[in-house]
Structures are given as structure tokens and as C-alpha cells.
Amino acid sequence: MSEKGEVDLTGAKQNTGVWLVKVPKYLSQQWAKATGRGEVGKLRICKKGNQGKAEVSFTLNEELTVIEGKDAKTVSAPRDHPFTMQTVGGQTLAVFTENSSDKVALEGVVVQRAECRPAVSESYMRLKRLQIEESSKPVRLSLQLDRAVTSNYKPVANHTYNLEYDRKKKEEGKRARADKQQVLDMLFSAFEKHQYYNIKDLVDITKQPVSYLKEILRDIGIYNMKGTHKNTWELKPEYRHYQGDEKTDE
């Protein structure tokens, strides 16, 4: 719809009535094959008597009856399609169109609803049989190759990030947990030399698993979340063996 929301209401002024008809999927597909604005079939409306109901039917053009399936199978679509007439049901339905300039126009108000159904015939039964066969076929098929496929990417035995993860897992496995007091002694000894350490350096010094080391550090240390020494550990004030920053990076 256009940005201004303008709608051409000429159809409303002309009081144009339109029919809303439901058609089978195969029928709409065959209509799409018609070249240009060619004729797709004929609509017949017959009324029996003065008070009789209208009988409506559609006949598909013969050149549009060929339906192609998979494996080069073809069947003929039914040509005769009687309409089942329905009431609008107190609803107000309208048909709108939109052109290439995003101009929306009201084509008319729905005055009749109907359903177009194929007449039961031999051609209709063949069509249904083809549709059932097509729907039962698997979408993907397994094929045995007589030679290796070299045009596609070759599978990778193991990706880089998997190798890195395995390496870290092996290193973690090799690091057996030492006695907590022993780890504390190593940490205090390290912090006597420097005030700030990142976790990687402390892992290298203590040779302990990261999770175990962090568990001990939470008891004696403070993790700096911001500032000059962001992402580093330092001892809590009660465990420090230096005054202020005097021992930093000596």
C-alpha cells in the first residue's frame, strides 16, 4: 500500500459485485501456464425456471489439461468443474488490487462465494492416483557413488577449535589438585614479588586447575573488575605483606 494510504474507490462507486471462488491447486497451476491473456476455459451459468437456483460450471480448455509429474509421467486434468454455491454469510468482503506504483484500488465487493470442484471422472481418478504417488516419494534419495567426489569441500578430521579444546582438557587433566595449604604458600610467595596477577600467570605458577585455583583465590584475594589493573587478582588487605603499592612490579 502507498505511504499516504490512498485507495482508489472507483469500484465502490460503480457498485461492482465480484465472486469469491475457491479452486483446486492443480487448476490454478494450469491457468498459470496460459500464454499472455489467453483463454483458460469457459464459465457457464444456467438458471432453471423463474425461481430455480443458478447452476454454474467451468470447463477447462483442452490445451491446458496436460499435467506433468515426476519421471516423465503425464495425466489429463478433468475438464468439467461444477460450482458449489455458498452464501456470503453476512460478511462484508472486498477485493483490492495493487499496481506497480503501489496504488491500491477497490475492484468490488464480494456478492457470491463458491467452490469449484472437479467432476468425478476417470481423468480425475488418474490425477488423484498421480498426486498420491508423487506425495509418497521420498524427498531425498540415497545413491551409491562409483567414484570419490572431488568437487566439494573435503571433510575436516578435526577443527582447530576442537584441537585447542582437547589440548586444554589434557592440560587440566594433568594438573592434579595439590593440598590447599601448599597452594596458599605458592600464592603468598608470588604476591610477595608482585601485587597484581592475571589468572593465567597464577595457573602457570601453581600448576593447578583453574576452577580449583579460583576457589582458593576467592578466600584470600580480590578480583579487580575495572581500573588500571582490570582483570587481575590481588590479596585482600589482611593478607598483604606490603604497604600500599610499594611492592608493585619490583
C-alpha positions as CSV (number, residue, x, y, z in Angstrom):
1,M,0.0,0.0,0.0
2,S,1.2,3.5,-0.7
3,E,2.7,5.6,2.1
4,K,-0.1,8.1,2.1
5,G,-2.7,5.2,2.2
6,E,-4.6,6.4,-0.8
7,V,-7.2,3.9,-2.2
8,D,-9.0,4.2,-5.5
9,L,-12.7,3.7,-4.7
10,T,-14.0,3.8,-8.2
11,G,-15.1,0.2,-7.8
12,A,-17.3,1.1,-4.8
13,K,-18.9,3.9,-6.8
14,Q,-19.8,1.6,-9.6
15,N,-21.2,-0.9,-7.1
16,T,-19.2,-3.7,-8.8
17,G,-20.0,-7.1,-7.5
18,V,-17.4,-9.9,-7.6
19,W,-17.4,-13.7,-6.9
20,L,-15.0,-15.3,-4.5
21,V,-14.3,-18.8,-5.8
22,K,-12.1,-21.5,-4.3
23,V,-10.4,-23.6,-6.9
24,P,-8.2,-26.8,-6.7
25,K,-4.5,-26.2,-6.7
26,Y,-3.8,-28.1,-9.9
27,L,-6.4,-25.8,-11.7
28,S,-4.7,-22.6,-10.7
29,Q,-1.3,-24.1,-11.8
30,Q,-2.7,-24.9,-15.2
31,W,-4.2,-21.4,-15.5
32,A,-0.7,-20.0,-14.9
33,K,0.6,-21.9,-17.9
34,A,-1.8,-20.0,-20.2
35,T,0.2,-17.7,-22.5
36,G,-0.4,-13.9,-22.2
37,R,-4.0,-13.2,-21.5
38,G,-5.2,-16.3,-23.3
39,E,-8.5,-18.0,-22.6
40,V,-8.2,-20.7,-19.8
41,G,-11.8,-22.0,-20.1
42,K,-15.5,-21.3,-20.3
43,L,-17.9,-20.4,-17.4
44,R,-21.5,-21.5,-17.9
45,I,-24.3,-20.1,-15.8
46,C,-27.7,-21.7,-16.3
47,K,-30.9,-20.9,-14.4
48,K,-33.7,-23.4,-14.3
49,G,-37.1,-21.8,-14.1
50,N,-38.1,-18.4,-12.7
51,Q,-37.3,-19.3,-9.1
52,G,-34.7,-22.0,-9.6
53,K,-31.1,-21.7,-8.4
54,A,-28.4,-21.0,-10.9
55,E,-26.2,-23.9,-12.0
56,V,-22.6,-22.8,-12.6
57,S,-19.8,-24.9,-14.1
58,F,-16.4,-24.2,-15.5
59,T,-14.8,-26.1,-18.4
60,L,-11.0,-26.1,-18.7
61,N,-9.5,-25.5,-22.2
62,E,-8.3,-28.8,-23.6
63,E,-4.7,-27.5,-24.3
64,L,-4.3,-26.8,-20.5
65,T,-5.3,-30.3,-19.4
66,V,-1.9,-32.0,-19.6
67,I,-0.3,-32.3,-16.2
68,E,3.3,-33.5,-15.9
69,G,4.6,-35.4,-13.0
70,K,7.9,-36.8,-12.0
71,D,9.6,-39.5,-14.0
72,A,8.1,-38.0,-17.2
73,K,4.6,-39.2,-16.2
74,T,1.6,-37.2,-17.6
75,V,-2.1,-37.3,-17.0
76,S,-5.0,-35.3,-18.2
77,A,-6.7,-33.0,-15.8
78,P,-10.5,-33.1,-15.6
79,R,-12.2,-30.5,-17.8
80,D,-15.6,-30.2,-16.1
81,H,-15.8,-28.4,-12.8
82,P,-19.2,-27.7,-11.3
83,F,-19.6,-24.9,-8.7
84,T,-21.0,-25.4,-5.2
85,M,-22.7,-22.1,-4.4
86,Q,-22.4,-20.6,-0.9
87,T,-23.8,-17.5,0.7
88,V,-21.6,-14.6,1.8
89,G,-22.9,-15.2,5.3
90,G,-23.5,-11.6,6.4
91,Q,-19.8,-10.7,5.9
92,T,-18.6,-7.7,4.0
93,L,-15.7,-8.9,1.8
94,A,-13.9,-6.8,-0.8
95,V,-11.3,-7.4,-3.5
96,F,-8.3,-5.0,-3.7
97,T,-5.5,-4.8,-6.3
98,E,-2.2,-3.0,-6.2
99,N,-0.3,-1.8,-9.3
100,S,3.4,-1.2,-9.9
101,S,3.1,2.3,-8.5
102,D,1.8,0.9,-5.2
103,K,-1.6,2.3,-5.9
104,V,-4.3,0.3,-4.2
105,A,-7.7,0.1,-5.9
106,L,-11.0,-1.4,-4.8
107,E,-12.2,-3.7,-7.5
108,G,-15.5,-4.6,-6.0
109,V,-17.5,-6.1,-3.1
110,V,-18.0,-9.9,-2.9
111,V,-21.6,-10.8,-3.6
112,Q,-21.2,-14.5,-4.1
113,R,-19.0,-17.3,-2.7
114,A,-18.5,-20.6,-4.4
115,E,-16.3,-23.7,-4.6
116,C,-15.1,-25.1,-7.9
117,R,-14.8,-28.9,-7.7
118,P,-13.8,-31.3,-10.4
119,A,-16.5,-33.7,-11.6
120,V,-15.7,-37.3,-10.6
121,S,-14.5,-39.0,-13.7
122,E,-11.8,-41.4,-14.9
123,S,-9.4,-38.5,-15.6
124,Y,-9.9,-37.2,-12.1
125,M,-9.2,-40.6,-10.6
126,R,-5.9,-40.8,-12.6
127,L,-5.0,-37.4,-11.4
128,K,-5.6,-38.3,-7.8
129,R,-3.5,-41.5,-8.2
130,L,-0.6,-39.5,-9.6
131,Q,-0.8,-37.0,-6.7
132,I,-0.7,-39.8,-4.2
133,E,2.3,-41.4,-5.9
134,E,4.1,-38.1,-6.1
135,S,3.5,-37.3,-2.4
136,S,4.6,-40.8,-1.2
137,K,8.0,-40.5,-2.9
138,P,10.9,-39.5,-0.5
139,V,12.3,-36.0,-1.0
140,R,15.9,-37.3,-0.6
141,L,17.3,-40.4,-2.1
142,S,20.5,-42.4,-1.2
143,L,22.8,-43.1,-4.1
144,Q,25.9,-45.3,-4.3
145,L,28.8,-43.4,-5.9
146,D,31.2,-45.2,-8.2
147,R,34.0,-42.7,-7.5
148,A,35.0,-40.2,-4.9
149,V,33.5,-36.7,-5.2
150,T,36.3,-34.1,-5.6
151,S,34.3,-31.1,-6.5
152,N,33.1,-30.4,-3.0
153,Y,34.9,-29.5,0.2
154,K,36.7,-32.3,1.8
155,P,35.6,-33.2,5.4
156,V,38.0,-32.0,8.1
157,A,39.1,-34.7,10.6
158,N,39.1,-32.2,13.4
159,H,38.6,-28.5,13.6
160,T,41.1,-26.1,15.1
161,Y,38.8,-25.1,18.0
162,N,38.3,-28.7,18.8
163,L,42.0,-29.4,18.9
164,E,42.5,-26.3,21.2
165,Y,39.7,-27.5,23.5
166,D,41.3,-31.0,23.7
167,R,44.7,-29.6,24.4
168,K,43.3,-27.5,27.3
169,K,41.4,-30.5,28.6
170,K,44.5,-32.6,28.6
171,E,46.4,-29.9,30.5
172,E,43.7,-29.6,33.0
173,G,43.7,-33.4,33.5
174,K,47.4,-33.4,34.1
175,R,47.2,-30.9,36.8
176,A,46.4,-32.8,40.0
177,R,45.0,-30.8,42.8
178,A,47.6,-30.1,45.4
179,D,47.0,-29.6,49.1
180,K,45.2,-26.3,49.8
181,Q,47.9,-25.1,52.2
182,Q,50.6,-25.9,49.6
183,V,48.7,-23.8,47.0
184,L,48.3,-21.0,49.5
185,D,52.1,-21.0,50.2
186,M,52.8,-20.7,46.5
187,L,50.3,-17.9,46.1
188,F,51.6,-15.9,49.1
189,S,55.1,-16.3,47.8
190,A,54.1,-15.0,44.4
191,F,52.2,-12.0,45.8
192,E,55.3,-11.0,47.8
193,K,57.0,-10.4,44.5
194,H,54.1,-8.6,42.7
195,Q,50.9,-7.1,43.8
196,Y,48.8,-8.0,40.7
197,Y,48.5,-11.2,38.7
198,N,46.1,-12.4,36.0
199,I,44.7,-15.9,36.4
200,K,46.8,-17.3,33.5
201,D,50.1,-16.4,35.3
202,L,48.9,-17.8,38.6
203,V,48.0,-21.1,36.8
204,D,51.5,-21.3,35.4
205,I,53.0,-20.6,38.8
206,T,50.9,-23.1,40.8
207,K,50.2,-25.7,38.1
208,Q,46.6,-26.0,39.5
209,P,43.3,-26.4,37.6
210,V,41.7,-23.0,37.0
211,S,38.4,-23.8,38.9
212,Y,40.3,-25.1,42.0
213,L,42.7,-22.1,41.9
214,K,39.8,-19.6,41.7
215,E,38.1,-21.3,44.6
216,I,41.2,-20.6,46.8
217,L,41.7,-17.1,45.4
218,R,38.2,-16.1,46.5
219,D,39.2,-16.7,50.1
220,I,42.3,-14.6,50.1
221,G,42.1,-12.3,47.1
222,I,40.2,-9.6,45.3
223,Y,39.4,-9.7,41.6
224,N,39.7,-6.2,40.0
225,M,36.7,-5.6,37.6
226,K,37.8,-2.2,36.5
227,G,40.6,0.4,36.7
228,T,44.2,0.3,35.8
229,H,44.6,-3.3,36.9
230,K,41.4,-4.7,35.4
231,N,41.0,-8.5,35.2
232,T,43.8,-9.1,37.7
233,W,43.9,-10.6,41.2
234,E,45.5,-9.1,44.4
235,L,45.5,-10.1,48.0
236,K,42.9,-8.9,50.4
237,P,44.2,-6.2,52.8
238,E,44.5,-8.5,55.7
239,Y,46.9,-10.8,53.8
240,R,49.1,-8.2,52.2
241,H,52.8,-8.1,53.3
242,Y,53.5,-4.7,51.7
243,Q,52.3,-1.2,52.3
244,G,50.1,0.3,49.6
245,D,51.7,-0.1,46.2
246,E,55.3,-0.1,47.4
247,K,56.0,-3.7,46.3
248,T,54.2,-3.4,42.9
249,D,56.2,-4.8,40.0
250,E,59.5,-4.8,41.8
